[in-house]
């Protein structure tokens, strides 16, 4: 699922519906900041938010610390890893961030093509890449993550009509000039991370590309151009993280305990 939940907005505590589409966690370490409005400067700062959010996990940081302290394997590993050996929110969020930093997806077919493998892309996919460049998509979708490194106004040429109340960067800066400025999403693995946009209103890549071309670039792509660009975007799917968490060693009281996330 490309590190996303494929829902317009995520489901939280007591089946509450979230207010905004959840961005993919894959390649999040390459983002300029976290969340659509960039309110968290990095993965560590982002990790603490959902735990205490009443609409998401509806927990508290204090309870989270108490739960992890109650698991002997965690207290042992925290002592091994962190200089102060503490199970506290600073170390918990650092651990989560360190894990998320491993969730990168290298070796997409486009990466291989850039490295010189001319057979990695089809003629249609190369055509789509040329259209992607020539139309101006690369002004925002650039860099290692093909996006994620800037904030841009959604609806430059034409206003975007949405029922979402999200205000973008304005919610962080308080400046009206930042209204509807959102973090440009990464396009890596984009074929897997539908639906698209902060409100999840674009159900397909074709719809997303058509909307962005009109609203951001003032372009109306032909069916052929749309198909070509979508074909190119699918070449950005990289190697997905594939791992199994280990069974932790027995606790000090010799009672074997499985890793809590392996159950």
Secondary structure, 3 states (H helix, E strand, C coil): CCCCCCCCCCECHHHCECCCCCCCCCCHHHCCCECCCCCECCHHHHHCHHHHCCCCCCCCHHHHHHHHHCCHHHHHHHHHHCCCCCCCHHHHHHHHHHHHCCCCCCCCHHHHHHCCCCCCCCHHHHHHHHHHHHHCHHHCCCCCCCCCCCEEECCCCCCCCCCCCCCECHHHHCCHHHCCEEECCCCCCHHHCCCECCCCCECCHHHHHHHHHHHHHCCCCCHHHHHHHHHHHHHHCCCCCCCCCCCCCCCCCCCCCCCCCCC
